[in-house]
Amino acid sequence: MSAGAIDDALVARVIGVIAKTQHLPAEAIGIDMTFAELKFDSLDAMNILFAVETEFGVSVPDELVPQIKSVRQMVEGMRKLLAEKTGS
């Protein structure tokens, strides 16, 4: 499996969690959209974060939470945490 395929799968999974948490169609969420564009408030962002942590079995460090303001940042954060978790 290529790195691109892994990234695509990760993006799809993160978007899927966001869509489910916010009751939106996944097609309405793009990788380059910010939470503000999606009309998510801070409570929405926390709910998404908890759902993503549960989905991937990781814990986002508290100091990183305020930096996550877009779908891409969420995906990048998950990519880093998963890499650390697997030790690669």
C-alpha positions as CSV (number, residue, x, y, z in Angstrom):
1,M,0.0,0.0,0.0
2,S,1.4,3.4,-1.0
3,A,1.8,6.3,1.4
4,G,-0.8,8.1,-0.6
5,A,-3.4,5.3,-0.1
6,I,-2.7,5.4,3.6
7,D,-3.2,9.1,3.7
8,D,-6.4,8.8,1.7
9,A,-7.7,6.2,4.1
10,L,-6.7,8.4,7.1
11,V,-8.4,11.5,5.5
12,A,-11.5,9.5,4.8
13,R,-11.6,8.1,8.4
14,V,-11.2,11.6,10.0
15,I,-13.8,13.1,7.7
16,G,-16.1,10.2,8.5
17,V,-15.8,10.8,12.2
18,I,-16.4,14.6,11.8
19,A,-19.4,13.9,9.5
20,K,-20.9,11.4,12.0
21,T,-20.3,13.7,15.0
22,Q,-21.7,16.8,13.4
23,H,-24.5,15.0,11.5
24,L,-23.3,16.2,8.1
25,P,-22.8,14.3,4.8
26,A,-19.1,13.4,4.4
27,E,-19.2,14.9,0.9
28,A,-19.9,18.3,2.5
29,I,-16.5,18.2,4.3
30,G,-13.3,19.0,2.5
31,I,-9.7,18.5,3.6
32,D,-9.0,22.2,3.2
33,M,-12.0,23.5,5.1
34,T,-11.6,25.2,8.5
35,F,-13.9,24.5,11.4
36,A,-15.1,28.1,11.1
37,E,-16.1,27.5,7.5
38,L,-18.0,24.4,8.6
39,K,-19.7,26.6,11.3
40,F,-18.3,24.5,14.2
41,D,-17.9,26.3,17.5
42,S,-15.5,25.3,20.3
43,L,-17.9,22.8,21.8
44,D,-18.3,21.1,18.3
45,A,-14.5,21.1,18.0
46,M,-14.1,19.4,21.4
47,N,-16.8,16.8,20.5
48,I,-15.0,16.1,17.2
49,L,-11.7,15.8,19.0
50,F,-13.0,13.3,21.6
51,A,-14.6,11.3,18.8
52,V,-11.4,11.2,16.7
53,E,-9.3,10.2,19.8
54,T,-11.7,7.4,20.4
55,E,-11.7,6.3,16.8
56,F,-7.9,6.2,16.6
57,G,-7.1,5.2,20.1
58,V,-4.9,8.1,20.7
59,S,-4.8,11.1,23.0
60,V,-4.2,14.6,21.7
61,P,-1.9,16.6,24.0
62,D,-3.8,19.5,25.6
63,E,-1.3,22.1,24.3
64,L,-2.0,21.0,20.7
65,V,-5.8,21.3,21.0
66,P,-6.1,25.1,20.4
67,Q,-3.9,24.7,17.2
68,I,-6.4,22.4,15.5
69,K,-8.7,24.6,13.5
70,S,-9.2,22.8,10.2
71,V,-9.8,19.3,8.8
72,R,-6.3,19.2,7.4
73,Q,-4.8,20.1,10.9
74,M,-6.9,17.3,12.4
75,V,-5.6,14.8,9.8
76,E,-2.0,15.9,10.2
77,G,-2.3,15.7,14.0
78,M,-3.7,12.2,13.8
79,R,-1.0,11.2,11.3
80,K,1.7,12.4,13.8
81,L,0.1,10.7,16.8
82,L,-0.4,7.4,14.9
83,A,3.2,7.5,13.8
84,E,4.4,8.0,17.4
85,K,2.1,5.3,18.6
86,T,3.4,2.7,16.1
87,G,7.0,4.0,16.6
88,S,7.7,4.6,13.0
